[in-house]
């Protein structure tokens, strides 16, 4: 059986410089999901044209729109790049130039030219669950996202905050704290399963 070897991380995109190359439907979709998960993301979009909805969306976040064709100089100071143009040669050039500069890059709908995938995300307060299908099926990731949105209780954020306060009161070394928290949280899952 094939195995998903991707390593999930949660990025502080407010503190990183994200570049989206393109201004069409796919670029707008990537921006939409990025801002839904991280409304404070620091994003620049480069394209000769932008859809009206993209312009409106950009105004809601920290998004800078640059009307221009892609040039290598736009990579300066970037941490993450997403290429979404409808020109495969441009996307491949972006990929190669990002690799040369050690910038993480995602070429939309082209898994071999991706250092990372943008998976399905469920957010409830402080709790965030990311879903990956190893780039095989965005549709399945969407269905799993819908499933987790339903099964994760609405009060999960209150539980997390209460656990954080409880954690601060626990005495002992790291292992003792982990043991007490494991014992304390075991009941949360058991209660949910018995409903």
Buried (B, 14 or more C-beta within 10 A) or exposed (E): EEEEEBEEEEBEBEEBBBBBBBBBEBBBBBBEBBBEBBEEBBBBBBBEEBBEEBBEBBEEBBBEBBEEEBEEEBBEEBBBBBBBBEEEEBBBBBBEBBEEEEBBBBBBEBEEBBBBBBBBBBBBEEEEBBBBBBBEEBEEBBBBBEEBBEEBBEEBBEBEEEBEEEEEEEEEEEEEEEEBBEEBEEEEEEEEEEE
